[in-house]
């Protein structure tokens, strides 16, 4: 995946590539973006991880994460499915 940065340092990701990571068409992914159901966060590495970043994009119960190295290249990426909380059964 190609990730670039704009003049203010924000990360710019291709929506077509992200759509594929989530198993969606480009249009389906854009619809989720327009609805505000796509959330993202950037975490900057500290101490021995200084210079690296972790990008996380969440849609529903799925989270795509990428670790960027010091040169801004994708060092690793993963897709995680979040599980809901299991409620204990009450005995009746």
C-alpha positions, 0 to 999 in steps of 0.5 A, spaced: 500 500 500 502 506 498 501 511 503 503 519 503 503 525 507 501 532 505 504 538 507 501 539 514 504 531 515 497 528 515 497 521 512 493 520 505 491 513 504 488 510 497 480 509 499 481 504 493 486 500 497 483 500 503 476 498 500 480 492 498 483 491 505 475 491 508 473 486 502 468 492 499 468 495 493 470 503 492 463 505 492 461 501 498 467 504 502 466 511 500 459 510 502 461 508 509 466 514 509 460 519 507 456 516 513 462 517 518 462 510 520 470 509 518 474 512 524 482 512 524 487 514 529 495 515 528 500 513 534 507 515 534 512 511 536 516 512 542 523 510 545 526 505 541 520 505 536 521 513 535 520 515 528 515 509 527 507 510 526 501 505 527 495 507 523 489 504 525 482 504 520 476 501 523 469 500 520 464 496 524 468 490 528 474 490 523 480 494 524 486 495 519 493 496 522 499 498 519 506 500 522 510 505 518 518 505 519 522 511 519 522 512 512 514 512 512 514 505 508 509 500 511 513 495 515 507 490 517 499 490 516 494 486 519 486 486 519 483 484 526 476 482 527 473 485 534 469 480 538 463 483 542 463 482 550 460 475 552 455 476 557 454 471 563 448 467 562 443 468 568 441 462 572 433 461 572 
